[in-house]
Amino acid sequence: MIRAGLVALALASAAPAAAQSCAPAERVRATLAQQFGESLRFRGAAAAGVVEVWLSPAGGWTVLYIRDGTACLLAAGNAGVAIAPGVPL
């Protein structure tokens, strides 16, 4: 949960008046890549926007909802693992 708090804090500091943890999408993406070592692993259309899943080699992960150039944090955590297609859960 500490990691989720750090991501939320990074987003909140970028947009302190936002009710959610939201900030400009390009700033959020840069933060995930540069500060957390995450890379985009999935993108899909959802509810007039886009959902992105980011994952770091160390297992940190972040799920964003992006609409109109604004990214909002949906969830973040640790111990994430990319699952190859066909691998039984």
Secondary structure, DSSP 8 states (H G I E B T S, - for coil): -HHHHHHHHHHHHH-TT-SSSEEEHHHHHHHHHHHH--EEEEEEEETTEEEEEEE-TTS-EEEEEEETTEEEEEEEES------TT---
